[in-house]
Amino acid sequence: MPESRARVLVVEDEYLIRILVEDMLADLGYDVAAAVGTFAEASAQAAKGEFDAAILDINLDGRDTYPVADILAKRGVPFVFVTGYGERSLAPPYRDHLVLPKPFQAGQLKDALSTLLA
């Protein structure tokens, strides 16, 4: 369990997956700062939200979330990409970034967040 309850932004357009990730985070001792499913919500949260890390689905209803990732990076907020398409599906500038493959287990999520928040 994290020593302090880090706040995490969840960006996932599939409702059931979003709820599952929220439950995993709670079980791991994290607080969900926000859980959003649209590009507009993700962009707004990335720009103004208060959280320590983000879980960012690469694809929201067919739209790449790289602009959201860029906002997070500019703010210095660590994030992990989530994708069902494999690491090689990431655009070249983002291929060195931490990726969680869908589907993932709570242990993988815990490891990713531990890396991000270290």
SENU-315429 format. One record per residue: residue in one letter; x, y, z of N, C-alpha, C in turn. Coordinates in pm, whole numbers, plus 50000, padded with zeros to 5 digits. Example, Ala and Ser with C-alpha at 12.3 -4.5 7.8 and 13.67 -1.06 7.14 Angstrom:
// residues 2
a513194943150780512304955050780513204967050780/s512854977550708513674989450714512905000350787/
This chain:
// residues 118
m500844988150000500005000050000500895012550000/p500515022549924501275034949926501225041250064/e502325048150102502355054450234501325065750243/s501205073750138500145083850135499215080050022/r498015085050029497035081349928497195090349806/a497995085649713498205093149589496885093849512/r496705105049445495495107249365495805104349218/v494905096649155495135092049019493975096148928/l494325101048810493345103948705493215091448619/v491985087148594491715075648507491045080748379/v491665077948264491105081648134490855068748057/e489585065148043489195052447978487785054047925/d487595051547795486265053547736485315041847756/e485835030047786484955018547810484535018647958/y483245021047980482715023048115483085011848211/l482874999348170483144988148261484624987048296/i485484989748200486924989648229487275001048324/r486675012648301486925024248388486545020948533/i485395014748552484935010948687485885000648747/l486304990948667487244980748714488554987048760/v489064996448682490325003148718490135011248846/e489005018048859488715025548982488715016249103/d488085004649089488054994849198489454989749232/m490244986849128491624982449151492414992949228/l492255005449187492985016349253492585017349400/a491295016449428490825017049566491415005549647/d491394993549589491954981849657493444983349684/l494134990449595495584992549610495925004349702/g494895011549746495125022549839495305036149775/y494865037549651494945050449582493575057149582/d493565070249569492325077749552492165080949404/v490945079949353490665083749215490295098649217/a491155106649159490905121149153489765124149058/a489735116948945488675118148845488765106048755/a487625102048700487565091148602486725096248487/v487335097548370486665103748255486755094648134/g485835096748040485765088047924485735094847790/t485845108147788485845115247659487125123347645/f487455126347520488655134247492488565148047557/a487395154347549487225167747607487425167347758/e486825157447825487005156147971488465153348006/a489095144647928490495141247954491395153447938/s491155161247834491955173347811491775183347924/a490525185247966490245194648075490905190248205/q490785177448238491405172348360492915173248352/a493485169848237494935170348220495455184448242/a494695194348197495125208248206494945214148346/k493875210348415493525217348539493375208348661/g493275195248641493005186048752494165185148850/e493825181148973494835179349077494975164549107/f496095158749064496355144549084497855142349074/d498285130649120499705127449126500185119149008/a499275112148943499605103648828498335101348747/a498525096348625497375093848538497525080448467/i496375074148444496275062048364495535066248238/l496205065148124495715071248001495515060847891/d494245057847862493935049047749494405056247623/i495085049247535495635055347413494525060047319/n493415052747318492385055147218491045057747288/l490515069747268489175073047321488225074647204/d487345065047186486385065247076487045068446942/g488185061946915488865063646788489795075446779/r489945082746887490815094546886492025092046975/d493215094346921494445092746999494495102947112/t495035098647225495125107547341496515113647358/y497315113347253498655119347264498625134147304/p497655142047255497605156047301497375157047453/v496605147847509496385147347654497705143747723/a498415134047667499715130147722500685141947720/d500645149847614501525161547605501215171847713/i499935173747741499535183047848500075178047982/l499885165048008500385159348134501895160948144/a502595158048035504065159048035504515173448063/k503845183148002504195197248025503985201248171/r502995195148235502725198048376503615189848469/g504375180548413505235172148495504495161148569/v503315157348519502515146848582502865133448516/p503315123748594503645110748535502385103248495/f502505095448387501345087948340501795074948276/v500865065648270501075052848202500015051748093/f500455047747974499515044947867498915031147888/v497655029547848496985016647850496505013947707/t496795001947657496364998647521496164983647505/g495214980347421494994966547385495694962947255/y496414972547198497034970547067498524967447073/g499094967147192500524964147205501374976647203/e502544975547263503454987047275503854992647139/r503984984147039504414988746906503344997446840/s502134997546895501085005946836501235020546874/l502095023446971502315037347010503045044846900/a502695057546886503405066046790504875066846832/p505785067646736507225067346767507685076646881/p507195089046891507695097447001507335092347141/y506375083247150505865078647279506275064247312/r507035057847224507335043547241508195040447363/d508905050247416509725047747535508945049547664/h507675052847650506855055647767506315042547828/l506055042947958505495031548029504125027947971/v503905014747948502655009947888502124998047968/l500834998147993500134986648050499314980347938/p499524967447909498714961047805497364956947860/k496314959047780494984954247818494884939747778/p494284931247856493844933947994495034932848089/f494954940148199496024939548298495444936048434/q496314931148521495924927148655496284938148755/a495724937348873495984947348977497474948249010/g498164936949009499594937049038500384944948937/q500004943948810500674951648704500394966648722/l499174969948759498814983848783499604989248901/k499704981349008500464985449126501924988149089/d502524979049012503924980848971504094993348887/a503184995648794503285007448708503195020248790/l502225020748883502065032948965503255034749059/s503795023849112504975024749197506135030849119/t506295026648994507345032148907507105047048882/l505875050548849505555064548819505775073748939/l505425068849056505425077449176506715076449257/a507685068549207508935066849280509765079649281/
